[in-house]
Amino acid sequence: KWFGHEPERWAEFQKRYRAELDANQEAVAQLRGLLRDGKVTLLYGAHDEAHNNAVALAGYLENRS
């Protein structure tokens, strides 16, 4: 809720989101397992295609492979 899809908060949102993912490695491991099995589609409900949780999650997964 803090982010509110405000682009000026994007960098801080990504930092906070990565910290949440780092703290929930069981869920991240499940997602990585799905990725090993094939293509995964990340969905989001925001109007902004560049600043949303799916973009942040994809970046997290790409940078921590």
Beta strands, then each sheet from edge to edge (+ up, - down):
end
